[in-house]
């Protein structure tokens, strides 16, 4: 990994710097050992308000992030509670899901 990291070069792109922080754009250019060049520009990262995640993507990300801390069943219960947040009479059961033991 370190060998690969040593071949990575970051360069500030003036047109992107001018737009920051309103826009957080970037370009990745990959040059292969046989001379091929691949380039991709992203102006709005996935999850930005201009390129939002779908509900399914949000749920999948949540499940992955909480996996070390709660079971999938518990995490899905949290998702269900959050989807009904406006109608919950008491949010303590939801908050209890996030209490960590010392």
Beta strands, then each sheet from edge to edge (+ up, - down):
strand 1: 26-31
strand 2: 37-42
sheet 1: 1+ 2-
end
